[in-house]
Amino acid sequence: MGAQTSDRARTESQARRANARLIALQREADGLANQQRSLLVDLRKFEVERDLKSEQLKQIQADAQKVAIELGSIGNQIDALQEETAATGPILEARMVELYKLGSAGYVRLLFNASDLKEFGRAYRMVAAVAAIDRRRADEHKQNLTRLRAAQGVMEKRRAEMSKLQKAAGAARSAADRAAASRAQLVADIDSRRDLMAELAAELQNAQVKLQQTLGALNAGGPRPATEGSALPIRPFRGDLDWPVAGRMLTPFGRRSTNVAGAPAQNGVQFSAQEGSPVRAVHDGTIAYAGPFTGYGTLVIIDHGNETISLYGQLGDAQVERDAKVERGDAVGTAGRVLVGIPGIYFEMRVDGKPVDPLEWLKKR
């Protein structure tokens, strides 16, 4: 009767733990859902920004092409004007030579060379016309060159501005693309985490069914059904396991100890703990080994099922025996000494037969 009462209490405790963990997983899943919705809104913003920058880039490219065409037209006009200048240059040069020969009063001399009043009138009209043509030619040439070169300067400046805007728009679009890709990756990561949580929740629900079957059998007075390993799977409790001791971490996962000659890289971590203080199981399971083990001092190994084990080394002593059943929080031994006489223990976890960082499985401190 006492054994059944103990089994019932243990099973009820496991059922409560499974239910509490299911609620925690659901809460975390809800938080991820909210985070995903927020990220999706951000993602849409980045996509819109990217589209806007793409349209802006197209407009800038069109404007830049138009500027290039206008620059080409202005260049053609300047070339034509220079050709015209080259053609009329000899004529203007000859006119300047003639005016130089006539002196500063050249036009006046032409007038006074007339023999009579009638010829003077003709000469006057001719001189006026020639002078006007000379002035107009010179002014037009100067104004055209000034105007076209100024326009060319403005267009060159505008083209430089267009190039700068084009680079800025391209950079902004690239930044939006990178941000969108980052958000998309975060959304994918959240989807993956939610899928994992759904899988873990399913494991816990299956465990709850077995626990309820066990409670039903115990309440009916029957024997507890035999189960392999832990009644509760350990994977759903990743990140929620209690620390085996109350101390702090001394060496991180994977570090090679330099204090012990020939020591291999550590597959676990070392925790400080008051010598003789209790070392507790991080999860339910079956004792697979308890006793001295070379390199680990006094060692206890707990099998948590599904190829998952936890190791407790450098113990002062072991307080459990092989094949014994333990629950989370049960004392499996006492703290001894690690490194060079520092009080503490060595702790390791293996999942699917491979060492893993225990801090990824234990509660955050």
TIKOL-700926 format. One line per 5 residues: number of its first residue (from 1); their letters; for each residue x, y, z of C-alpha. Coordinates in steps of 0.25 Angstrom, whole numbers, plus 5000, padded with zeros to 4 digits. Layout:
N
NUM = A = X,Y,Z | ... .
***
This chain:
365
1 = MGAQT = 5000,5000,5000 | 5011,5010,5003 | 5018,5007,4990 | 5005,5010,4982 | 5004,5023,4990 .
6 = SDRAR = 5018,5027,4987 | 5016,5023,4972 | 5003,5031,4972 | 5010,5043,4978 | 5022,5042,4968 .
11 = TESQA = 5012,5041,4956 | 5004,5052,4961 | 5016,5061,4962 | 5020,5057,4948 | 5007,5061,4943 .
16 = RRANA = 5007,5074,4949 | 5021,5077,4943 | 5016,5073,4929 | 5004,5082,4930 | 5012,5094,4935 .
21 = RLIAL = 5023,5092,4924 | 5011,5091,4914 | 5006,5104,4918 | 5020,5110,4918 | 5022,5105,4904 .
26 = QREAD = 5008,5110,4899 | 5012,5124,4905 | 5025,5124,4898 | 5018,5120,4885 | 5008,5131,4887 .
31 = GLANQ = 5020,5141,4889 | 5026,5136,4876 | 5013,5137,4868 | 5013,5152,4873 | 5027,5154,4869 .
36 = QRSLL = 5025,5148,4855 | 5013,5157,4853 | 5021,5169,4856 | 5033,5164,4847 | 5023,5162,4836 .
41 = VDLRK = 5018,5176,4837 | 5033,5180,4837 | 5036,5171,4825 | 5024,5178,4817 | 5030,5192,4820 .
46 = FEVER = 5043,5188,4815 | 5037,5182,4803 | 5029,5195,4800 | 5042,5203,4803 | 5049,5194,4793 .
51 = DLKSE = 5038,5196,4782 | 5038,5211,4784 | 5053,5211,4783 | 5053,5203,4770 | 5043,5213,4764 .
56 = QLKQI = 5051,5224,4769 | 5063,5218,4762 | 5056,5216,4749 | 5052,5231,4749 | 5066,5235,4752 .
61 = QADAQ = 5071,5226,4741 | 5061,5232,4731 | 5065,5246,4736 | 5079,5243,4734 | 5077,5238,4720 .
66 = KVAIE = 5069,5250,4717 | 5081,5259,4722 | 5091,5251,4714 | 5083,5253,4701 | 5082,5268,4704 .
71 = LGSIG = 5097,5269,4707 | 5099,5262,4694 | 5090,5272,4687 | 5097,5284,4693 | 5111,5278,4689 .
76 = NQIDA = 5106,5277,4675 | 5102,5291,4675 | 5115,5295,4681 | 5122,5287,4670 | 5114,5293,4659 .
81 = LQEET = 5117,5307,4665 | 5132,5304,4665 | 5131,5299,4650 | 5124,5312,4647 | 5134,5320,4654 .
86 = AATGP = 5145,5313,4647 | 5138,5316,4633 | 5135,5331,4636 | 5148,5333,4643 | 5156,5337,4631 .
91 = ILEAR = 5145,5347,4627 | 5145,5353,4641 | 5160,5353,4641 | 5161,5360,4627 | 5151,5370,4633 .
96 = MVELY = 5159,5373,4645 | 5171,5375,4636 | 5164,5385,4627 | 5159,5392,4639 | 5173,5392,4645 .
101 = KLGSA = 5179,5398,4633 | 5168,5409,4633 | 5172,5412,4647 | 5162,5416,4659 | 5154,5425,4650 .
106 = GYVRL = 5153,5415,4638 | 5138,5416,4636 | 5140,5431,4636 | 5151,5431,4625 | 5142,5423,4616 .
111 = LFNAS = 5131,5434,4617 | 5141,5445,4614 | 5147,5438,4602 | 5133,5440,4595 | 5134,5450,4584 .
116 = DLKEF = 5120,5456,4585 | 5108,5457,4594 | 5101,5445,4587 | 5113,5436,4587 | 5114,5440,4602 .
121 = GRAYR = 5100,5436,4605 | 5103,5422,4598 | 5116,5421,4606 | 5109,5425,4619 | 5099,5414,4617 .
126 = MVAAV = 5109,5404,4613 | 5118,5407,4625 | 5106,5407,4635 | 5102,5393,4629 | 5116,5387,4630 .
131 = AAIDR = 5118,5392,4644 | 5105,5387,4648 | 5108,5373,4642 | 5122,5373,4649 | 5116,5376,4662 .
136 = RRADE = 5105,5366,4661 | 5114,5355,4656 | 5124,5358,4668 | 5113,5359,4678 | 5105,5347,4673 .
141 = HKQNL = 5118,5338,4673 | 5121,5343,4688 | 5107,5341,4693 | 5105,5327,4686 | 5118,5322,4692 .
146 = TRLRA = 5114,5328,4706 | 5100,5323,4706 | 5104,5309,4701 | 5115,5307,4711 | 5107,5312,4722 .
151 = AQGVM = 5096,5302,4718 | 5106,5291,4717 | 5111,5294,4731 | 5097,5293,4737 | 5095,5280,4730 .
156 = EKRRA = 5108,5274,4735 | 5105,5278,4749 | 5091,5272,4747 | 5097,5259,4742 | 5106,5259,4754 .
161 = EMSKL = 5094,5261,4763 | 5087,5250,4756 | 5099,5240,4757 | 5099,5243,4772 | 5084,5241,4774 .
166 = QKAAG = 5085,5228,4766 | 5096,5223,4775 | 5088,5227,4787 | 5075,5220,4782 | 5083,5208,4779 .
171 = AARSA = 5089,5207,4792 | 5076,5210,4799 | 5069,5198,4791 | 5081,5189,4794 | 5079,5193,4809 .
176 = ADRAA = 5064,5190,4808 | 5067,5177,4801 | 5077,5173,4812 | 5067,5177,4823 | 5055,5169,4816 .
181 = ASRAQ = 5064,5157,4815 | 5068,5158,4830 | 5053,5159,4834 | 5050,5147,4825 | 5061,5139,4831 .
186 = LVADI = 5055,5143,4845 | 5041,5139,4841 | 5047,5125,4836 | 5054,5123,4849 | 5041,5126,4857 .
191 = DSRRD = 5034,5116,4848 | 5044,5106,4851 | 5044,5109,4866 | 5029,5108,4866 | 5029,5095,4859 .
196 = LMAEL = 5039,5090,4869 | 5030,5094,4881 | 5018,5087,4874 | 5027,5075,4874 | 5031,5076,4888 .
201 = AAELQ = 5017,5079,4892 | 5012,5066,4885 | 5023,5058,4893 | 5018,5064,4906 | 5003,5061,4903 .
206 = NAQVK = 5007,5047,4900 | 5014,5046,4913 | 5002,5052,4920 | 4993,5041,4914 | 5003,5030,4919 .
211 = LQQTL = 5003,5037,4933 | 4988,5037,4933 | 4987,5022,4930 | 4997,5020,4941 | 4989,5028,4951 .
216 = GALNA = 4976,5020,4946 | 4983,5007,4949 | 4988,5012,4963 | 4974,5017,4967 | 4968,5004,4963 .
221 = GGPRP = 4978,4997,4972 | 4986,4991,4960 | 5001,4991,4958 | 5008,5003,4952 | 5011,5000,4937 .
226 = ATEGS = 5025,4997,4934 | 5032,5009,4926 | 5045,5010,4920 | 5054,5021,4924 | 5047,5034,4929 .
231 = ALPIR = 5032,5035,4929 | 5034,5050,4925 | 5043,5052,4912 | 5054,5062,4915 | 5054,5070,4901 .
236 = PFRGD = 5042,5078,4904 | 5049,5083,4917 | 5061,5089,4909 | 5064,5102,4915 | 5056,5099,4928 .
241 = LDWPV = 5064,5089,4935 | 5069,5092,4949 | 5084,5093,4952 | 5090,5081,4958 | 5097,5090,4969 .
246 = AGRML = 5095,5104,4974 | 5109,5109,4970 | 5114,5117,4958 | 5120,5112,4945 | 5136,5110,4946 .
251 = TPFGR = 5139,5106,4932 | 5130,5107,4919 | 5127,5095,4910 | 5138,5090,4901 | 5150,5097,4908 .
256 = RSTNV = 5162,5089,4910 | 5167,5089,4925 | 5181,5094,4926 | 5183,5090,4940 | 5183,5075,4938 .
261 = AGAPA = 5194,5070,4930 | 5189,5062,4918 | 5174,5066,4921 | 5165,5065,4908 | 5156,5076,4904 .
266 = QNGVQ = 5144,5076,4913 | 5130,5071,4908 | 5123,5078,4919 | 5125,5089,4929 | 5130,5090,4943 .
271 = FSAQE = 5122,5097,4954 | 5127,5102,4968 | 5119,5097,4980 | 5122,5096,4995 | 5129,5082,4997 .
276 = GSPVR = 5119,5072,5003 | 5107,5080,4998 | 5096,5072,4990 | 5097,5069,4976 | 5083,5067,4970 .
281 = AVHDG = 5077,5061,4957 | 5073,5071,4946 | 5062,5062,4941 | 5055,5048,4944 | 5062,5036,4940 .
286 = TIAYA = 5069,5023,4943 | 5083,5022,4949 | 5092,5015,4939 | 5105,5016,4946 | 5110,5020,4960 .
291 = GPFTG = 5124,5019,4965 | 5138,5022,4962 | 5142,5025,4948 | 5156,5029,4943 | 5157,5044,4940 .
296 = YGTLV = 5144,5047,4946 | 5146,5043,4961 | 5133,5038,4967 | 5123,5038,4955 | 5108,5037,4954 .
301 = IIDHG = 5101,5035,4941 | 5086,5036,4939 | 5079,5031,4927 | 5067,5040,4923 | 5062,5031,4911 .
306 = NETIS = 5063,5034,4896 | 5078,5034,4896 | 5079,5045,4906 | 5088,5044,4919 | 5094,5054,4929 .
311 = LYGQL = 5107,5051,4936 | 5111,5056,4950 | 5126,5055,4952 | 5137,5058,4963 | 5127,5055,4974 .
316 = GDAQV = 5130,5054,4988 | 5122,5042,4989 | 5110,5035,4981 | 5097,5034,4988 | 5090,5025,4978 .
321 = ERDAK = 5091,5011,4973 | 5091,5006,4958 | 5076,5003,4953 | 5070,5012,4963 | 5059,5022,4959 .
326 = VERGD = 5061,5037,4962 | 5053,5049,4960 | 5057,5063,4957 | 5063,5069,4969 | 5067,5056,4976 .
331 = AVGTA = 5081,5056,4982 | 5090,5047,4974 | 5103,5050,4982 | 5111,5061,4989 | 5120,5072,4983 .
336 = GRVLV = 5135,5068,4983 | 5147,5076,4977 | 5151,5079,4963 | 5162,5086,4956 | 5173,5089,4967 .
341 = GIPGI = 5166,5086,4979 | 5154,5095,4976 | 5141,5090,4982 | 5131,5087,4971 | 5126,5076,4961 .
346 = YFEMR = 5127,5073,4947 | 5114,5072,4939 | 5112,5067,4925 | 5099,5065,4916 | 5099,5056,4904 .
351 = VDGKP = 5087,5056,4894 | 5086,5045,4883 | 5100,5041,4888 | 5107,5054,4886 | 5112,5064,4896 .
356 = VDPLE = 5104,5077,4897 | 5105,5090,4904 | 5098,5088,4917 | 5095,5103,4918 | 5086,5102,4906 .
361 = WLKKR = 5078,5092,4915 | 5078,5098,4929 | 5070,5110,4933 | 5076,5124,4931 | 5083,5130,4943 .
***
